[in-house]
């Protein structure tokens, strides 16, 4: 009789384990910026923006400490660039008007999309 009791307890433990292990896991929901629906292209959107607004001070041989002449340099400093074009700690481009909101949003989306070299 003790053996039969052991079998029932064993089956109950196994069944409980199976039911518990099949519990549906919560899948994290990725928050997507509704303004970032389209893929931002480095070659046709980000690089031309940098060339037009940043390269005068941030090219090879400058004394600013940042060089934005290629994808690697730009993507490595993308967070700092985004902060600067948003005015923190100082608004960039220096001495010029602020970039329009659509360009800032475009750069932010490119950063959020993984800073692709596309």
CORKAWO-V453491 format. One record per pair of residues at least 12 apart in sequence whose C-alpha atoms are under 8 Angstrom apart, sorted by the first residue. I is the first residue (numbers start at 0). J is the second residue. D is the distance in whole Angstrom. If there is no record, write none. Layout:
BEGIN
i=[I/I]
j=[J/J]
d=[D/D]
END
This chain:
BEGIN
i=[32/34/34/35/35/38/38/39/39/39/39/40/40/40/40/41/41/41/41/41/41/42/42/44/45/45/45/46/46/48/49/52/53/53/54/54/54/70/74/74/77/78/81/81/81/84/84/84/85]
j=[108/104/108/105/108/109/112/105/108/109/112/109/115/116/117/70/109/114/115/116/117/116/117/105/105/106/109/69/70/102/67/92/67/92/66/67/68/116/110/114/110/110/103/106/107/97/98/103/103]
d=[8/8/8/8/5/8/7/7/7/5/8/7/7/8/5/8/8/8/7/6/5/7/6/8/8/7/8/8/8/8/7/6/8/6/8/6/7/6/8/6/7/8/7/7/7/7/7/7/7]
END
